[in-house]
Amino acid sequence: MWTRHHKKRRLGRLVLPTVTVAFLCYFGYHSLHGDFGLKAMEEFEHRRVERQARLDILVQQRKTLEQEVALMSDGSLERDMLDEKARFALNMSRSDEIVIFH
């Protein structure tokens, strides 16, 4: 009966750790720099803060405009508000008035 004896190779012991390190490096890199990684999350958060600030400004402007529209509506027409808007739109004033632009 013949038996074969195989000599243990050093390379065989390094295959599994090498493959493991390669997978860890690949997934580690993409967890930091990928489309959904930590750096992308910081960029998303930065954009969210900027857009939230812009939204707050727009909401305040809308409230101001809604108040002005409410003052000029049919039910409670404010003559001063109507006069002010007409003069601003027509770019006119009386000769005895002082105009302050802001």
Helices and strands as residue ranges (DSSP letters): H 10-33, H 38-71, H 79-90
